[in-house]
Structure formats: structure tokens, C-alpha cells
Amino acid sequence: MEVQNLERTDMLVVPESIIADSTIAEASGNASKELPTTAEIQAWIVSYVANLLEIEPDEVDVTIPFDRYGLDSSATVGLTGELADWLERDIDPTLMYDYPTVQALVRYLRTEL
């Protein structure tokens, strides 16, 4: 049986300094993920609220407070937890009390995160 040498010559060579820098960033939790746009964040929150309430996304008014939609504290904790996972950032569950509408929350997230 003959063994063939299948050496790849088309592989990308990455300098060690780049590998080390990215490894350090990932290990320290500073790997930067670009924050979604304002429209993407708003669409995500609107979709989440609409699914939760079993309504169409266009029925969610971004200027109406979350509590007027009947979202209780467990729903807001769930929303902020899912949002934090999606954004890959820590989000305080009480944030929705400081920013009680979709519009206010989105504005905060885009400026503060």
C-alpha cells in the first residue's frame, strides 16, 4: 500500500503576534463583538415582546411602557436575559425600570454598551 503525502500549500499563515493578541482578548473576555444597529436591537426587542404576547410585531408600539403591555418582573427578567445572551453582554434586569419603553431601552443600549 502506497502512502501519499498530501501537503497543503494553500493554507493561510497567521503571524504568532496576531494569534497571541486574539487569544489574550478572548481569555480576558474582551473579544469584541460589534453591537447590532439601533434598528436591529429594536426589531429584536419588538419581536420578543410580540412573541411573548402572541401578537404581531407591528402591534407593538415602541413608545408605550412595558408594564402597559402587562409584562411583569419575571417577563422583564426573561427579556433582559435573552437580550444579554443575544448581545453577548451583561445587562442588568432592572434596566427596564429605568428605560421603560422599547425606544428608551434601545437608545440606552446603543449609547452605553
N, CA, C and O atoms as CSV, one atom per row, in Angstrom:
chain,resi,resn,atom,element,x,y,z
A,1,MET,N,N,0.841,-1.167,0.000
A,1,MET,CA,C,0.000,0.000,0.000
A,1,MET,C,C,0.893,1.239,0.000
A,1,MET,O,O,1.832,1.337,0.789
A,2,GLU,N,N,0.599,2.159,-0.869
A,2,GLU,CA,C,1.413,3.358,-1.004
A,2,GLU,C,C,0.757,4.504,-0.233
A,2,GLU,O,O,-0.448,4.721,-0.358
A,3,VAL,N,N,1.533,5.231,0.556
A,3,VAL,CA,C,1.034,6.377,1.321
A,3,VAL,C,C,1.419,7.635,0.563
A,3,VAL,O,O,2.579,7.847,0.210
A,4,GLN,N,N,0.407,8.465,0.324
A,4,GLN,CA,C,0.656,9.707,-0.405
A,4,GLN,C,C,0.853,10.861,0.576
A,4,GLN,O,O,0.215,10.919,1.627
A,5,ASN,N,N,1.723,11.750,0.220
A,5,ASN,CA,C,1.932,12.946,1.009
A,5,ASN,C,C,1.010,14.022,0.461
A,5,ASN,O,O,1.224,14.535,-0.637
A,6,LEU,N,N,-0.018,14.361,1.232
A,6,LEU,CA,C,-0.996,15.351,0.791
A,6,LEU,C,C,-0.771,16.686,1.507
A,6,LEU,O,O,-1.639,17.162,2.238
A,7,GLU,N,N,0.363,17.259,1.295
A,7,GLU,CA,C,0.712,18.512,1.944
A,7,GLU,C,C,-0.064,19.656,1.312
A,7,GLU,O,O,-0.074,19.820,0.092
A,8,ARG,N,N,-0.727,20.461,2.178
A,8,ARG,CA,C,-1.490,21.610,1.678
A,8,ARG,C,C,-0.555,22.809,1.563
A,8,ARG,O,O,0.195,23.128,2.486
A,9,THR,N,N,-0.619,23.451,0.428
A,9,THR,CA,C,0.224,24.622,0.231
A,9,THR,C,C,-0.604,25.895,0.149
A,9,THR,O,O,-0.048,26.983,0.003
A,10,ASP,N,N,-1.933,25.773,0.241
A,10,ASP,CA,C,-2.789,26.939,0.116
A,10,ASP,C,C,-3.320,27.437,1.454
A,10,ASP,O,O,-4.333,28.135,1.490
A,11,MET,N,N,-2.661,27.094,2.542
A,11,MET,CA,C,-3.124,27.484,3.866
A,11,MET,C,C,-2.683,28.903,4.194
A,11,MET,O,O,-1.600,29.338,3.802
A,12,LEU,N,N,-3.524,29.604,4.906
A,12,LEU,CA,C,-3.224,30.956,5.351
A,12,LEU,C,C,-2.274,30.901,6.538
A,12,LEU,O,O,-2.497,30.143,7.482
A,13,VAL,N,N,-1.228,31.692,6.493
A,13,VAL,CA,C,-0.278,31.748,7.594
A,13,VAL,C,C,-0.581,33.014,8.390
A,13,VAL,O,O,-0.554,34.121,7.852
A,14,VAL,N,N,-0.870,32.834,9.685
A,14,VAL,CA,C,-1.198,33.959,10.558
A,14,VAL,C,C,-0.025,34.181,11.497
A,14,VAL,O,O,0.420,33.245,12.162
A,15,PRO,N,N,0.481,35.404,11.561
A,15,PRO,CA,C,1.610,35.686,12.450
A,15,PRO,C,C,1.258,35.364,13.901
A,15,PRO,O,O,0.127,35.571,14.341
A,16,GLU,N,N,2.251,34.853,14.636
A,16,GLU,CA,C,2.059,34.478,16.036
A,16,GLU,C,C,1.552,35.638,16.883
A,16,GLU,O,O,0.770,35.422,17.809
A,17,SER,N,N,1.977,36.863,16.590
A,17,SER,CA,C,1.557,38.015,17.400
A,17,SER,C,C,0.054,38.234,17.308
A,17,SER,O,O,-0.574,38.610,18.298
A,18,ILE,N,N,-0.525,38.007,16.150
A,18,ILE,CA,C,-1.969,38.155,15.986
A,18,ILE,C,C,-2.695,37.057,16.749
A,18,ILE,O,O,-3.700,37.320,17.409
A,19,ILE,N,N,-2.202,35.854,16.666
A,19,ILE,CA,C,-2.812,34.741,17.391
A,19,ILE,C,C,-2.747,35.010,18.886
A,19,ILE,O,O,-3.731,34.804,19.596
A,20,ALA,N,N,-1.613,35.462,19.365
A,20,ALA,CA,C,-1.456,35.735,20.797
A,20,ALA,C,C,-2.386,36.845,21.244
A,20,ALA,O,O,-3.017,36.732,22.295
A,21,ASP,N,N,-2.487,37.927,20.460
A,21,ASP,CA,C,-3.365,39.038,20.825
A,21,ASP,C,C,-4.817,38.609,20.892
A,21,ASP,O,O,-5.521,38.988,21.828
A,22,SER,N,N,-5.285,37.835,19.934
A,22,SER,CA,C,-6.684,37.410,19.937
A,22,SER,C,C,-6.950,36.405,21.045
A,22,SER,O,O,-8.040,36.389,21.617
A,23,THR,N,N,-5.971,35.569,21.353
A,23,THR,CA,C,-6.135,34.608,22.445
A,23,THR,C,C,-6.236,35.330,23.772
A,23,THR,O,O,-7.053,34.962,24.616
A,24,ILE,N,N,-5.420,36.349,23.969
A,24,ILE,CA,C,-5.467,37.135,25.202
A,24,ILE,C,C,-6.812,37.847,25.315
A,24,ILE,O,O,-7.414,37.855,26.389
A,25,ALA,N,N,-7.288,38.441,24.232
A,25,ALA,CA,C,-8.574,39.142,24.255
A,25,ALA,C,C,-9.707,38.188,24.588
A,25,ALA,O,O,-10.575,38.518,25.396
A,26,GLU,N,N,-9.710,37.007,23.977
A,26,GLU,CA,C,-10.763,36.038,24.244
A,26,GLU,C,C,-10.685,35.533,25.671
A,26,GLU,O,O,-11.714,35.371,26.328
A,27,ALA,N,N,-9.484,35.282,26.159
A,27,ALA,CA,C,-9.326,34.763,27.523
A,27,ALA,C,C,-9.739,35.788,28.562
A,27,ALA,O,O,-10.241,35.427,29.626
A,28,SER,N,N,-9.534,37.054,28.265
A,28,SER,CA,C,-9.886,38.087,29.236
A,28,SER,C,C,-11.324,38.547,29.079
A,28,SER,O,O,-11.777,39.415,29.825
A,29,GLY,N,N,-12.045,37.983,28.128
A,29,GLY,CA,C,-13.434,38.364,27.927
A,29,GLY,C,C,-13.589,39.648,27.140
A,29,GLY,O,O,-14.677,40.222,27.098
A,30,ASN,N,N,-12.520,40.103,26.520
A,30,ASN,CA,C,-12.569,41.354,25.778
A,30,ASN,C,C,-12.655,41.152,24.271
A,30,ASN,O,O,-12.409,42.084,23.505
A,31,ALA,N,N,-13.000,39.956,23.844
A,31,ALA,CA,C,-13.165,39.746,22.417
A,31,ALA,C,C,-14.320,40.629,21.966
A,31,ALA,O,O,-15.441,40.491,22.456
A,32,SER,N,N,-14.050,41.526,21.040
A,32,SER,CA,C,-15.072,42.500,20.682
A,32,SER,C,C,-16.005,41.956,19.628
A,32,SER,O,O,-15.596,41.524,18.550
A,33,LYS,N,N,-17.284,41.995,19.984
A,33,LYS,CA,C,-18.328,41.656,19.042
A,33,LYS,C,C,-19.027,42.969,18.741
A,33,LYS,O,O,-19.423,43.688,19.658
A,34,GLU,N,N,-19.177,43.278,17.495
A,34,GLU,CA,C,-19.792,44.529,17.129
A,34,GLU,C,C,-21.245,44.548,17.567
A,34,GLU,O,O,-21.983,43.585,17.356
A,35,LEU,N,N,-21.644,45.640,18.171
A,35,LEU,CA,C,-23.009,45.805,18.634
A,35,LEU,C,C,-23.934,45.956,17.428
A,35,LEU,O,O,-23.612,46.681,16.486
A,36,PRO,N,N,-25.080,45.276,17.453
A,36,PRO,CA,C,-26.024,45.436,16.340
A,36,PRO,C,C,-26.481,46.889,16.220
A,36,PRO,O,O,-26.304,47.685,17.142
A,37,THR,N,N,-27.061,47.215,15.086
A,37,THR,CA,C,-27.555,48.570,14.856
A,37,THR,C,C,-28.763,48.843,15.733
A,37,THR,O,O,-29.353,47.926,16.304
A,38,THR,N,N,-29.120,50.106,15.831
A,38,THR,CA,C,-30.305,50.504,16.582
A,38,THR,C,C,-31.538,49.785,16.040
A,38,THR,O,O,-32.353,49.281,16.813
A,39,ALA,N,N,-31.674,49.736,14.734
A,39,ALA,CA,C,-32.833,49.076,14.111
A,39,ALA,C,C,-32.860,47.585,14.432
A,39,ALA,O,O,-33.930,47.022,14.662
A,40,GLU,N,N,-31.696,46.942,14.450
A,40,GLU,CA,C,-31.640,45.506,14.764
A,40,GLU,C,C,-32.010,45.232,16.215
A,40,GLU,O,O,-32.728,44.278,16.513
A,41,ILE,N,N,-31.517,46.073,17.111
A,41,ILE,CA,C,-31.859,45.897,18.530
A,41,ILE,C,C,-33.356,46.113,18.731
A,41,ILE,O,O,-34.014,45.339,19.427
A,42,GLN,N,N,-33.881,47.154,18.125
A,42,GLN,CA,C,-35.312,47.439,18.267
A,42,GLN,C,C,-36.147,46.306,17.681
A,42,GLN,O,O,-37.131,45.888,18.290
A,43,ALA,N,N,-35.773,45.813,16.527
A,43,ALA,CA,C,-36.510,44.708,15.904
A,43,ALA,C,C,-36.477,43.465,16.783
A,43,ALA,O,O,-37.474,42.751,16.891
A,44,TRP,N,N,-35.324,43.202,17.417
A,44,TRP,CA,C,-35.203,42.033,18.288
A,44,TRP,C,C,-36.142,42.165,19.479
A,44,TRP,O,O,-36.872,41.227,19.798
A,45,ILE,N,N,-36.131,43.326,20.144
A,45,ILE,CA,C,-36.984,43.533,21.321
A,45,ILE,C,C,-38.462,43.488,20.935
A,45,ILE,O,O,-39.264,42.850,21.618
A,46,VAL,N,N,-38.818,44.157,19.853
A,46,VAL,CA,C,-40.214,44.144,19.389
A,46,VAL,C,C,-40.659,42.719,19.090
A,46,VAL,O,O,-41.757,42.319,19.476
A,47,SER,N,N,-39.826,41.960,18.415
A,47,SER,CA,C,-40.149,40.569,18.101
A,47,SER,C,C,-40.321,39.742,19.372
A,47,SER,O,O,-41.238,38.926,19.467
A,48,TYR,N,N,-39.437,39.952,20.349
A,48,TYR,CA,C,-39.517,39.217,21.612
A,48,TYR,C,C,-40.835,39.525,22.315
A,48,TYR,O,O,-41.537,38.611,22.747
A,49,VAL,N,N,-41.171,40.810,22.429
A,49,VAL,CA,C,-42.407,41.216,23.100
A,49,VAL,C,C,-43.620,40.672,22.341
A,49,VAL,O,O,-44.557,40.162,22.955
A,50,ALA,N,N,-43.606,40.777,21.023
A,50,ALA,CA,C,-44.720,40.284,20.218
A,50,ALA,C,C,-44.910,38.778,20.408
A,50,ALA,O,O,-46.038,38.311,20.562
A,51,ASN,N,N,-43.822,38.024,20.397
A,51,ASN,CA,C,-43.924,36.578,20.610
A,51,ASN,C,C,-44.450,36.256,21.998
A,51,ASN,O,O,-45.263,35.348,22.167
A,52,LEU,N,N,-43.987,36.997,22.983
A,52,LEU,CA,C,-44.409,36.796,24.361
A,52,LEU,C,C,-45.914,37.049,24.516
A,52,LEU,O,O,-46.616,36.313,25.209
A,53,LEU,N,N,-46.383,38.102,23.858
A,53,LEU,CA,C,-47.791,38.492,23.966
A,53,LEU,C,C,-48.681,37.821,22.919
A,53,LEU,O,O,-49.902,37.978,22.930
A,54,GLU,N,N,-48.049,37.076,22.019
A,54,GLU,CA,C,-48.759,36.408,20.926
A,54,GLU,C,C,-49.545,37.397,20.068
A,54,GLU,O,O,-50.723,37.208,19.764
A,55,ILE,N,N,-48.823,38.475,19.690
A,55,ILE,CA,C,-49.388,39.475,18.790
A,55,ILE,C,C,-48.412,39.679,17.642
A,55,ILE,O,O,-47.297,39.160,17.666
A,56,GLU,N,N,-48.831,40.431,16.645
A,56,GLU,CA,C,-47.955,40.749,15.510
A,56,GLU,C,C,-46.968,41.844,15.917
A,56,GLU,O,O,-47.326,42.744,16.676
A,57,PRO,N,N,-45.737,41.777,15.426
A,57,PRO,CA,C,-44.741,42.805,15.781
A,57,PRO,C,C,-45.205,44.231,15.485
A,57,PRO,O,O,-44.854,45.150,16.225
A,58,ASP,N,N,-45.980,44.436,14.427
A,58,ASP,CA,C,-46.427,45.799,14.116
A,58,ASP,C,C,-47.468,46.318,15.106
A,58,ASP,O,O,-47.850,47.486,15.042
A,59,GLU,N,N,-47.931,45.465,16.019
A,59,GLU,CA,C,-48.860,45.891,17.062
A,59,GLU,C,C,-48.127,46.398,18.303
A,59,GLU,O,O,-48.756,46.913,19.227
A,60,VAL,N,N,-46.822,46.257,18.327
A,60,VAL,CA,C,-46.031,46.728,19.470
A,60,VAL,C,C,-45.619,48.167,19.196
A,60,VAL,O,O,-44.892,48.452,18.244
A,61,ASP,N,N,-46.101,49.072,20.053
A,61,ASP,CA,C,-45.748,50.495,19.957
A,61,ASP,C,C,-44.507,50.716,20.817
A,61,ASP,O,O,-44.537,50.477,22.024
A,62,VAL,N,N,-43.416,51.171,20.199
A,62,VAL,CA,C,-42.140,51.306,20.904
A,62,VAL,C,C,-42.140,52.440,21.921
A,62,VAL,O,O,-41.186,52.576,22.687
A,63,THR,N,N,-43.197,53.260,21.941
A,63,THR,CA,C,-43.272,54.376,22.886
A,63,THR,C,C,-44.143,54.059,24.105
A,63,THR,O,O,-44.223,54.866,25.030
A,64,ILE,N,N,-44.788,52.903,24.114
A,64,ILE,CA,C,-45.647,52.506,25.229
A,64,ILE,C,C,-44.809,51.731,26.249
A,64,ILE,O,O,-44.052,50.836,25.874
A,65,PRO,N,N,-44.939,52.067,27.535
A,65,PRO,CA,C,-44.156,51.372,28.571
A,65,PRO,C,C,-44.440,49.868,28.598
A,65,PRO,O,O,-45.552,49.418,28.323
A,66,PHE,N,N,-43.398,49.109,28.940
A,66,PHE,CA,C,-43.502,47.651,29.004
A,66,PHE,C,C,-44.633,47.207,29.936
A,66,PHE,O,O,-45.343,46.245,29.640
A,67,ASP,N,N,-44.800,47.910,31.062
A,67,ASP,CA,C,-45.833,47.481,32.012
A,67,ASP,C,C,-47.243,47.644,31.459
A,67,ASP,O,O,-48.154,46.942,31.896
A,68,ARG,N,N,-47.442,48.549,30.512
A,68,ARG,CA,C,-48.767,48.694,29.884
A,68,ARG,C,C,-49.088,47.505,28.981
A,68,ARG,O,O,-50.250,47.268,28.654
A,69,TYR,N,N,-48.065,46.765,28.583
A,69,TYR,CA,C,-48.281,45.529,27.823
A,69,TYR,C,C,-48.506,44.348,28.764
A,69,TYR,O,O,-48.727,43.222,28.317
A,70,GLY,N,N,-48.450,44.611,30.064
A,70,GLY,CA,C,-48.689,43.554,31.035
A,70,GLY,C,C,-47.471,42.713,31.349
A,70,GLY,O,O,-47.595,41.621,31.905
A,71,LEU,N,N,-46.281,43.216,30.994
A,71,LEU,CA,C,-45.065,42.464,31.299
A,71,LEU,C,C,-44.742,42.612,32.774
A,71,LEU,O,O,-44.513,43.720,33.259
A,72,ASP,N,N,-44.722,41.501,33.482
A,72,ASP,CA,C,-44.380,41.529,34.904
A,72,ASP,C,C,-42.869,41.390,35.074
A,72,ASP,O,O,-42.122,41.327,34.098
A,73,SER,N,N,-42.437,41.342,36.332
A,73,SER,CA,C,-40.994,41.308,36.596
A,73,SER,C,C,-40.336,40.055,36.030
A,73,SER,O,O,-39.201,40.122,35.559
A,74,SER,N,N,-41.022,38.917,36.065
A,74,SER,CA,C,-40.396,37.704,35.517
A,74,SER,C,C,-40.261,37.797,33.998
A,74,SER,O,O,-39.302,37.274,33.430
A,75,ALA,N,N,-41.207,38.452,33.343
A,75,ALA,CA,C,-41.108,38.632,31.886
A,75,ALA,C,C,-39.976,39.587,31.535
A,75,ALA,O,O,-39.270,39.380,30.549
A,76,THR,N,N,-39.800,40.637,32.341
A,76,THR,CA,C,-38.721,41.574,32.047
A,76,THR,C,C,-37.353,40.964,32.322
A,76,THR,O,O,-36.391,41.237,31.605
A,77,VAL,N,N,-37.269,40.130,33.369
A,77,VAL,CA,C,-36.008,39.426,33.641
A,77,VAL,C,C,-35.701,38.470,32.489
A,77,VAL,O,O,-34.552,38.366,32.057
A,78,GLY,N,N,-36.720,37.773,31.992
A,78,GLY,CA,C,-36.533,36.876,30.850
A,78,GLY,C,C,-36.082,37.634,29.615
A,78,GLY,O,O,-35.174,37.196,28.908
A,79,LEU,N,N,-36.715,38.768,29.355
A,79,LEU,CA,C,-36.350,39.576,28.189
A,79,LEU,C,C,-34.917,40.068,28.292
A,79,LEU,O,O,-34.150,39.944,27.338
A,80,THR,N,N,-34.545,40.628,29.446
A,80,THR,CA,C,-33.173,41.137,29.576
A,80,THR,C,C,-32.144,40.011,29.536
A,80,THR,O,O,-31.035,40.198,29.036
A,81,GLY,N,N,-32.510,38.846,30.062
A,81,GLY,CA,C,-31.592,37.701,29.994
A,81,GLY,C,C,-31.363,37.235,28.571
A,81,GLY,O,O,-30.227,36.996,28.164
A,82,GLU,N,N,-32.437,37.107,27.817
A,82,GLU,CA,C,-32.323,36.704,26.406
A,82,GLU,C,C,-31.587,37.764,25.596
A,82,GLU,O,O,-30.768,37.444,24.735
A,83,LEU,N,N,-31.887,39.027,25.880
A,83,LEU,CA,C,-31.225,40.131,25.180
A,83,LEU,C,C,-29.726,40.131,25.476
A,83,LEU,O,O,-28.912,40.336,24.576
A,84,ALA,N,N,-29.369,39.900,26.732
A,84,ALA,CA,C,-27.951,39.829,27.111
A,84,ALA,C,C,-27.250,38.695,26.379
A,84,ALA,O,O,-26.117,38.849,25.923
A,85,ASP,N,N,-27.927,37.554,26.268
A,85,ASP,CA,C,-27.346,36.427,25.520
A,85,ASP,C,C,-27.146,36.795,24.061
A,85,ASP,O,O,-26.098,36.511,23.481
A,86,TRP,N,N,-28.150,37.429,23.465
A,86,TRP,CA,C,-28.074,37.798,22.046
A,86,TRP,C,C,-26.971,38.823,21.798
A,86,TRP,O,O,-26.228,38.722,20.821
A,87,LEU,N,N,-26.869,39.811,22.692
A,87,LEU,CA,C,-25.853,40.851,22.530
A,87,LEU,C,C,-24.474,40.420,23.021
A,87,LEU,O,O,-23.472,41.083,22.753
A,88,GLU,N,N,-24.437,39.289,23.751
A,88,GLU,CA,C,-23.204,38.806,24.368
A,88,GLU,C,C,-22.584,39.855,25.274
A,88,GLU,O,O,-21.378,40.100,25.250
A,89,ARG,N,N,-23.452,40.469,26.076
A,89,ARG,CA,C,-23.052,41.486,27.046
A,89,ARG,C,C,-23.912,41.340,28.286
A,89,ARG,O,O,-25.036,40.843,28.218
A,90,ASP,N,N,-23.376,41.779,29.427
A,90,ASP,CA,C,-24.165,41.764,30.655
A,90,ASP,C,C,-25.181,42.896,30.617
A,90,ASP,O,O,-24.854,44.029,30.266
A,91,ILE,N,N,-26.417,42.575,30.983
A,91,ILE,CA,C,-27.463,43.588,31.059
A,91,ILE,C,C,-28.169,43.416,32.395
A,91,ILE,O,O,-28.614,42.321,32.738
A,92,ASP,N,N,-28.268,44.497,33.135
A,92,ASP,CA,C,-28.938,44.486,34.431
A,92,ASP,C,C,-30.447,44.323,34.206
A,92,ASP,O,O,-31.037,45.095,33.451
A,93,PRO,N,N,-31.075,43.338,34.846
A,93,PRO,CA,C,-32.515,43.122,34.670
A,93,PRO,C,C,-33.376,44.311,35.092
A,93,PRO,O,O,-34.510,44.443,34.633
A,94,THR,N,N,-32.853,45.176,35.958
A,94,THR,CA,C,-33.638,46.330,36.396
A,94,THR,C,C,-33.593,47.482,35.388
A,94,THR,O,O,-34.246,48.508,35.581
A,95,LEU,N,N,-32.828,47.309,34.328
A,95,LEU,CA,C,-32.686,48.341,33.308
A,95,LEU,C,C,-34.025,48.765,32.722
A,95,LEU,O,O,-34.214,49.927,32.361
A,96,MET,N,N,-34.944,47.828,32.629
A,96,MET,CA,C,-36.236,48.127,32.014
A,96,MET,C,C,-37.090,49.037,32.893
A,96,MET,O,O,-38.065,49.616,32.414
A,97,TYR,N,N,-36.740,49.171,34.163
A,97,TYR,CA,C,-37.443,50.119,35.026
A,97,TYR,C,C,-36.904,51.527,34.803
A,97,TYR,O,O,-37.641,52.506,34.915
A,98,ASP,N,N,-35.619,51.623,34.489
A,98,ASP,CA,C,-35.022,52.924,34.184
A,98,ASP,C,C,-35.350,53.370,32.760
A,98,ASP,O,O,-35.446,54.566,32.485
A,99,TYR,N,N,-35.519,52.414,31.870
A,99,TYR,CA,C,-35.814,52.685,30.454
A,99,TYR,C,C,-37.060,51.872,30.099
A,99,TYR,O,O,-36.953,50.786,29.530
A,100,PRO,N,N,-38.257,52.405,30.440
A,100,PRO,CA,C,-39.482,51.606,30.432
A,100,PRO,C,C,-40.152,51.367,29.076
A,100,PRO,O,O,-41.190,50.708,29.013
A,101,THR,N,N,-39.577,51.892,27.994
A,101,THR,CA,C,-40.148,51.642,26.667
A,101,THR,C,C,-39.094,51.000,25.775
A,101,THR,O,O,-37.899,51.066,26.060
A,102,VAL,N,N,-39.544,50.392,24.714
A,102,VAL,CA,C,-38.606,49.815,23.739
A,102,VAL,C,C,-37.681,50.912,23.232
A,102,VAL,O,O,-36.466,50.725,23.154
A,103,GLN,N,N,-38.254,52.044,22.892
A,103,GLN,CA,C,-37.482,53.155,22.338
A,103,GLN,C,C,-36.398,53.627,23.317
A,103,GLN,O,O,-35.250,53.823,22.918
A,104,ALA,N,N,-36.751,53.807,24.578
A,104,ALA,CA,C,-35.788,54.271,25.579
A,104,ALA,C,C,-34.706,53.222,25.840
A,104,ALA,O,O,-33.529,53.559,25.973
A,105,LEU,N,N,-35.103,51.962,25.911
A,105,LEU,CA,C,-34.146,50.888,26.158
A,105,LEU,C,C,-33.152,50.764,25.006
A,105,LEU,O,O,-31.953,50.598,25.231
A,106,VAL,N,N,-33.644,50.844,23.793
A,106,VAL,CA,C,-32.773,50.751,22.616
A,106,VAL,C,C,-31.796,51.914,22.597
A,106,VAL,O,O,-30.608,51.725,22.337
A,107,ARG,N,N,-32.285,53.103,22.866
A,107,ARG,CA,C,-31.419,54.286,22.881
A,107,ARG,C,C,-30.309,54.115,23.922
A,107,ARG,O,O,-29.148,54.421,23.648
A,108,TYR,N,N,-30.662,53.632,25.104
A,108,TYR,CA,C,-29.664,53.395,26.140
A,108,TYR,C,C,-28.637,52.354,25.684
A,108,TYR,O,O,-27.430,52.570,25.799
A,109,LEU,N,N,-29.122,51.232,25.171
A,109,LEU,CA,C,-28.216,50.150,24.764
A,109,LEU,C,C,-27.219,50.611,23.710
A,109,LEU,O,O,-26.047,50.240,23.767
A,110,ARG,N,N,-27.664,51.407,22.758
A,110,ARG,CA,C,-26.756,51.865,21.692
A,110,ARG,C,C,-25.734,52.865,22.211
A,110,ARG,O,O,-24.619,52.927,21.692
A,111,THR,N,N,-26.089,53.649,23.223
A,111,THR,CA,C,-25.140,54.669,23.694
A,111,THR,C,C,-24.257,54.173,24.823
A,111,THR,O,O,-23.130,54.649,24.958
A,112,GLU,N,N,-24.721,53.238,25.637
A,112,GLU,CA,C,-23.984,52.847,26.833
A,112,GLU,C,C,-23.213,51.547,26.717
A,112,GLU,O,O,-22.284,51.331,27.495
A,113,LEU,N,N,-23.546,50.687,25.797
A,113,LEU,CA,C,-22.856,49.390,25.740
A,113,LEU,C,C,-21.640,49.459,24.847
A,113,LEU,O,O,-20.938,48.462,24.681
